[in-house]
């Protein structure tokens, strides 16, 4: 269920499907890096202004699904204009700052992004740009990232499948929204 918060900036309504805390797993595979499965936690939040704040943490998982070590951390800000054009400013823990542009698909919760500008610190590895696709599919957030370096052509390198994290506050809010005339036997509710 997608809810539109009453204090959400009106320009952000097309991005409302991103809001919340998400958690899941994915695959990382890029030449010169270790191929691995990863865990991920993502938060898209807002404070009433005209942007969403984005935070993502990933970590390498072992064969049993246990955390081994951090993989990547990202922090950014997402905006959208009246023409459904999306812009993202993102920083990563490896010393990369990116500006992404793209658009939200017509009549479906899907966003295609491509880097417009990349700045790197001297400590960061080679990187010259990327593409990302985010989609809201059957109440899950799915994404795939592509990356290129001077040595490697643009190719997929990470993808994730995330589930919405449900909090106790969510359950309480949903319970308060139930109609007063709910059946109390638990069976009639499903008839």
Phi, psi and omega in degrees: 000131178257124177249142176259110179299142183295335181262010177289133178302136186302329180292339186269358182307319178297342180260007187301332181296342179279336188302140173119187178258135182231149176213146179179205185224167179196188182233137177241129180203112179211138180307134180089354178239160178289130173284132183202164166270149179224156170261155182213141169236130181231140173231129168247118182229171179214159177231021179096344177278182189272035177211157169260139173267137185237134174223135179222134174232132175234155179213149178292137176250144174277183183296341178264003179085013179272147177295132178255308181193162177298148177248299181213148172230134179230151176217134182200183181224130184247134175229161176217144179255181184296338179267014178069020175276132183252139173230140183226133170250125186224141172241147179235154184294347180272008176093023180248136172240133184230150167244125182246142173231150178183202179208158175272138182296155178286122174065021172207150182279077181219136182233126173255129180232150174220145180291140176252327180214142179226130173236138183230145172279167179297333182279344183283158179281174179296134180197131181234359175154176182195179176223152175218148175230124176243139177214144176262108188234117179050046179071006177252155175257120180241147181208156173221138178243139174246153186215150173222152175230173175301334182264337186236127178294161179307126180203155177301141178226337179214145171212149183220154177232113188242144177250147177293135177273125181261129181257167176299326178294323176299312181299317180297317179296317179295320180296320179293336181274353179293146178294152181293335185266033178292140176295144184260002181268353178079336181268316183299332180302326184267359180277000000 
